[in-house]
Structure formats: C-alpha cells, structure tokens
C-alpha cells in the first residue's frame, strides 16, 4: 500500500487470468494493497474464482481505490467480493474514488459480480467502471447500488460505466444520486423514489446472430439490446434484496 496521505488512502488490486493449456485457468498476477485483498477460492472446472476481501473500512473521503482485472485468451475468470462495499464519510472533505478497469481478450470470459455498494449519509463517492472487450469476448457484469442504510438518507454517489467492444463504444452512461446531484434523480424519470438501483451487462458472441429483444421485466426493470453482441438490464427496487432477485432472474433469462 502506498499508505495514508493527507488526501486519503491509495490502493490498487490487479488480477490477470491466463489459460494454462490444460483446460484450467491460472492467475499469474494476483496482487492487492491495503484495503484491497484479492483471494483465490475454489472455482468450477476450468474457471479461476477470486474474492476481493476488504481489509479496511471504506472507501472514505479522499480515498482512491483501483481494481484491474484481465482475462486473457481462453481464460475464464469470476470475480466477486466477500461483503458489500460501504462508502463512508471521512476526515478529508474530498470525494472518494473507486475505479474499475476490466479487459477481456478473444475467447476469454469474465464474470464481474461484486456485492452491493452502499452509500452512507455524509459520504461522497465517484465510481468509474471501464470495460474493454475483444470481438470474441464474453462478459457478465453486475452493479448494485443501495442508497443509505436502513432508515438513513444516502450520501452523494456518482457512478459511470463505459463498455467498448473491439474498440467500439456500446455503452457510456452516468448516474448521480444523493445530496448535490442534479435535480430529478429521485423523480419518476430516474429512481422513482426507490432506494436501490442496478444493472446487468451481458456480452456473448451468440447475440450477434440472435439479438436480445427489448422487454420489460415487471414494473422496475427492462432488458435493452446494445450495439454489438450485448444486452443491458437496468432495474430499480425498494431495497438491495429485491434488486438482486430481479437481476438474478434477468441473468437466467439471458442465458
């Protein structure tokens, strides 16, 4: 870890998955600093599975965390987290940053399935997720955000997600919620008074021949085709438990 500075904690975790030539996936790079501790766990046949274990609370104000995960050609990687990420206010008055960079090569597969992010009252967190995929890559990405703990107002949360396939942008969107966010974030055009929001991005080469069709999934979720072999599910729900249920149902449908 680079350590604590006046502006907060700086920490980076790096994961690289590589096909070992025997039908399994090796992890030649599995490094973490301070609050970002990646641990290999038992995976299914041919798959490498990693859990991000939080060694410290946070991110707090002024912290800057970065996670980089890469699945090389023929590798299968699944990354989750051991617990929810909780954005907390800190002594520093600056915002905290959490950056994620995901790369997948041709014939590689990455499942990015962290536990929810909870925005606590008084916190200010900026999340940026960038995904770079080769034309023949596969991806399942889930993001879940819960605004405040039970009975608590949320902090300020800004989340941006961009996805590129073979160098072409297929998705670039940003959501800002909480105190100081642009007006209307809690209105009917965005969250509609709900406390949890999430999305699921699924990229499969098979979608090029048989595109996903747009449809509603109940009252608070929708499936949308994206340019290229990809689909997005966006959902809102009263709480994190019901949000996860909706996204799990959507993933089963897209399979």
C-alpha positions as CSV (number, residue, x, y, z in Angstrom):
1,X,0.0,0.0,0.0
2,X,1.2,3.5,-0.8
3,X,-0.2,4.5,2.5
4,X,-2.2,7.2,4.1
5,X,-1.6,10.7,2.8
6,X,-3.3,14.0,3.6
7,X,-5.8,13.1,0.8
8,X,-6.5,9.6,2.0
9,X,-5.6,6.0,1.1
10,X,-4.3,5.0,-2.3
11,X,-4.6,1.3,-3.1
12,X,-4.6,-0.9,-6.2
13,X,-5.5,-4.6,-6.8
14,X,-4.5,-6.4,-10.0
15,X,-5.8,-9.7,-11.3
16,X,-4.7,-11.4,-14.5
17,X,-6.2,-14.8,-15.6
18,X,-4.5,-16.9,-18.2
19,X,-5.4,-20.3,-19.8
20,X,-2.9,-22.9,-18.6
21,X,-3.1,-25.1,-21.7
22,X,-4.7,-28.0,-19.7
23,X,-8.2,-26.8,-19.6
24,X,-7.9,-24.7,-16.5
25,X,-7.2,-21.0,-15.7
26,X,-4.1,-19.8,-13.9
27,X,-3.7,-16.5,-12.0
28,X,-0.1,-15.3,-12.8
29,X,-1.0,-11.9,-11.3
30,X,-3.0,-11.7,-8.0
31,X,-1.9,-8.6,-6.1
32,X,-3.5,-6.2,-3.7
33,X,-2.7,-3.4,-1.4
34,X,-4.1,-2.3,1.9
35,X,-7.9,-2.4,1.8
36,X,-8.0,-4.4,-1.5
37,X,-7.0,-8.0,-0.8
38,X,-7.8,-10.5,-3.7
39,X,-8.0,-14.1,-2.6
40,X,-8.3,-17.1,-4.9
41,X,-11.2,-19.5,-4.0
42,X,-12.4,-22.8,-5.4
43,X,-14.0,-22.4,-8.8
44,X,-15.8,-24.6,-11.2
45,X,-13.9,-26.7,-13.8
46,X,-11.7,-24.5,-15.9
47,X,-12.6,-21.4,-14.0
48,X,-10.5,-19.2,-11.7
49,X,-12.5,-17.6,-9.0
50,X,-11.3,-14.6,-6.9
51,X,-12.9,-12.8,-4.0
52,X,-12.0,-9.2,-3.0
53,X,-11.7,-9.1,0.7
54,X,-11.9,-5.7,2.4
55,X,-9.1,-5.4,4.9
56,X,-10.2,-2.0,6.0
57,X,-13.4,0.0,6.1
58,X,-14.1,2.4,3.3
59,X,-13.7,4.0,0.9
60,X,-13.7,7.1,3.0
61,X,-13.5,10.7,1.8
62,X,-10.2,11.3,0.0
63,X,-9.5,7.6,-0.7
64,X,-8.7,6.4,-4.2
65,X,-9.1,2.6,-4.9
66,X,-8.4,0.9,-8.2
67,X,-9.2,-2.6,-9.3
68,X,-7.9,-4.0,-12.6
69,X,-9.0,-7.5,-13.8
70,X,-8.0,-9.1,-17.1
71,X,-9.0,-12.4,-18.7
72,X,-6.6,-13.4,-21.5
73,X,-7.4,-15.5,-24.5
74,X,-9.2,-18.7,-23.4
75,X,-9.2,-17.8,-19.7
76,X,-12.3,-17.9,-17.5
77,X,-12.4,-15.6,-14.6
78,X,-15.1,-14.9,-11.9
79,X,-14.5,-12.0,-9.5
80,X,-16.8,-11.3,-6.5
81,X,-16.4,-9.7,-3.1
82,X,-16.7,-11.1,0.4
83,X,-19.0,-8.3,1.6
84,X,-20.7,-5.1,0.5
85,X,-18.6,-2.0,-0.2
86,X,-19.7,0.8,2.2
87,X,-18.9,4.4,1.2
88,X,-18.3,6.3,4.4
89,X,-17.6,10.0,5.2
90,X,-14.0,10.6,6.2
91,X,-12.0,13.3,7.9
92,X,-10.9,14.6,4.4
93,X,-13.6,16.7,2.8
94,X,-12.8,15.5,-0.7
95,X,-14.7,12.9,-2.6
96,X,-13.6,9.3,-2.7
97,X,-12.9,7.5,-5.9
98,X,-13.3,3.8,-6.8
99,X,-12.0,2.9,-10.3
100,X,-12.5,-0.4,-12.0
101,X,-10.8,-1.5,-15.3
102,X,-11.9,-4.8,-16.9
103,X,-10.3,-6.3,-20.0
104,X,-11.2,-9.5,-21.8
105,X,-9.5,-11.0,-24.9
106,X,-10.9,-13.1,-27.7
107,X,-12.3,-16.3,-26.3
108,X,-11.9,-15.0,-22.8
109,X,-14.7,-14.8,-20.3
110,X,-15.1,-12.6,-17.2
111,X,-17.9,-12.5,-14.6
112,X,-17.7,-9.4,-12.5
113,X,-20.1,-9.9,-9.7
114,X,-19.3,-7.8,-6.6
115,X,-21.6,-7.4,-3.6
116,X,-23.6,-4.1,-3.5
117,X,-22.2,-0.7,-2.9
118,X,-23.9,1.1,0.0
119,X,-23.9,4.9,0.0
120,X,-23.9,6.1,3.6
121,X,-25.1,9.5,4.7
122,X,-22.4,12.1,4.5
123,X,-20.2,10.2,2.1
124,X,-19.2,11.3,-1.4
125,X,-18.1,8.6,-3.8
126,X,-17.3,8.6,-7.5
127,X,-17.3,5.2,-9.2
128,X,-15.9,4.7,-12.7
129,X,-16.0,1.3,-14.4
130,X,-14.4,0.9,-17.8
131,X,-14.7,-2.3,-19.8
132,X,-12.6,-3.2,-22.9
133,X,-13.6,-6.3,-24.8
134,X,-12.2,-8.0,-27.9
135,X,-14.8,-9.0,-30.5
136,X,-15.0,-12.6,-29.3
137,X,-15.0,-11.9,-25.6
138,X,-17.7,-12.9,-23.1
139,X,-18.8,-10.8,-20.1
140,X,-21.3,-10.8,-17.3
141,X,-21.1,-7.6,-15.2
142,X,-23.4,-6.7,-12.3
143,X,-23.6,-3.4,-10.5
144,X,-25.8,-2.8,-7.5
145,X,-26.1,0.4,-5.5
146,X,-28.1,0.9,-2.3
147,X,-28.8,4.5,-1.2
148,X,-28.3,4.6,2.6
149,X,-28.6,2.0,5.3
150,X,-32.0,1.2,6.8
151,X,-33.8,4.4,7.8
152,X,-30.8,6.6,6.6
153,X,-30.5,9.2,4.0
154,X,-27.9,8.5,1.2
155,X,-24.6,10.1,0.6
156,X,-23.6,11.6,-2.7
157,X,-22.9,8.8,-5.3
158,X,-21.8,9.3,-8.9
159,X,-21.4,6.1,-11.0
160,X,-20.2,6.0,-14.6
161,X,-20.0,2.8,-16.7
162,X,-18.5,2.6,-20.2
163,X,-18.2,-0.6,-22.4
164,X,-16.2,-0.9,-25.6
165,X,-16.3,-4.0,-27.9
166,X,-13.5,-4.2,-30.5
167,X,-12.8,-0.5,-29.9
168,X,-16.4,0.5,-30.4
169,X,-18.4,2.2,-27.6
170,X,-21.6,0.3,-27.0
171,X,-22.5,1.9,-23.6
172,X,-21.4,5.1,-21.8
173,X,-23.7,6.2,-19.0
174,X,-23.6,8.0,-15.7
175,X,-26.0,8.1,-12.7
176,X,-25.7,10.7,-9.9
177,X,-27.8,10.4,-6.7
178,X,-28.0,12.0,-3.3
179,X,-27.3,15.5,-1.9
180,X,-25.8,17.8,-4.6
181,X,-26.8,15.6,-7.5
182,X,-28.6,17.2,-10.5
183,X,-32.3,17.7,-9.7
184,X,-34.7,14.9,-10.6
185,X,-32.5,12.0,-9.6
186,X,-35.2,10.7,-7.2
187,X,-38.1,11.5,-9.6
188,X,-40.1,9.2,-11.9
189,X,-37.6,9.6,-14.8
190,X,-34.7,8.1,-12.7
191,X,-35.2,6.2,-9.4
192,X,-38.9,7.0,-8.8
193,X,-38.4,7.0,-5.1
194,X,-36.7,3.6,-5.0
195,X,-33.7,3.0,-2.7
196,X,-31.7,0.6,-4.9
197,X,-30.6,0.7,-8.5
198,X,-28.6,-1.8,-10.5
199,X,-27.7,-3.0,-13.9
200,X,-26.5,-6.2,-15.6
201,X,-24.4,-6.2,-18.8
202,X,-24.1,-9.4,-20.7
203,X,-21.9,-9.8,-23.8
204,X,-22.0,-13.1,-25.8
205,X,-20.9,-13.6,-29.4
206,X,-24.1,-15.6,-30.0
207,X,-26.1,-12.4,-29.6
208,X,-24.8,-11.2,-32.9
209,X,-26.8,-13.9,-34.8
210,X,-29.8,-13.8,-32.4
211,X,-30.0,-10.3,-30.8
212,X,-31.7,-9.8,-27.5
213,X,-35.1,-8.2,-27.8
214,X,-36.2,-5.2,-25.7
215,X,-38.8,-6.1,-23.0
216,X,-40.0,-5.1,-19.5
217,X,-39.3,-7.3,-16.5
218,X,-42.1,-6.4,-14.1
219,X,-42.5,-2.8,-13.1
220,X,-39.0,-1.8,-12.2
221,X,-36.7,-3.5,-14.8
222,X,-36.1,-3.6,-18.5
223,X,-33.9,-5.5,-20.9
224,X,-32.3,-3.5,-23.7
225,X,-30.2,-4.6,-26.6
226,X,-26.9,-2.8,-27.1
227,X,-24.9,-2.4,-30.3
228,X,-22.8,-5.4,-31.0
229,X,-23.4,-8.8,-29.2
230,X,-24.6,-7.3,-25.9
231,X,-27.6,-6.6,-23.7
232,X,-28.2,-4.4,-20.7
233,X,-30.7,-4.9,-17.9
234,X,-31.5,-1.8,-15.7
235,X,-33.5,-2.1,-12.6
236,X,-34.7,-0.2,-9.5
237,X,-36.2,-1.7,-6.4
238,X,-37.1,-0.7,-2.8
239,X,-34.1,-2.5,-1.3
240,X,-31.0,-4.5,-2.2
241,X,-32.5,-7.9,-1.6
242,X,-35.3,-7.3,-4.1
243,X,-32.9,-5.7,-6.6
244,X,-30.7,-8.8,-6.5
245,X,-33.7,-11.1,-7.1
246,X,-34.6,-9.1,-10.2
247,X,-31.1,-9.1,-11.6
248,X,-30.7,-12.9,-11.0
249,X,-33.9,-13.6,-12.8
250,X,-32.8,-11.4,-15.7
251,X,-29.4,-13.3,-15.9
252,X,-31.2,-16.6,-16.0
253,X,-33.4,-15.3,-18.9
254,X,-30.4,-14.1,-20.9
255,X,-28.7,-17.5,-20.5
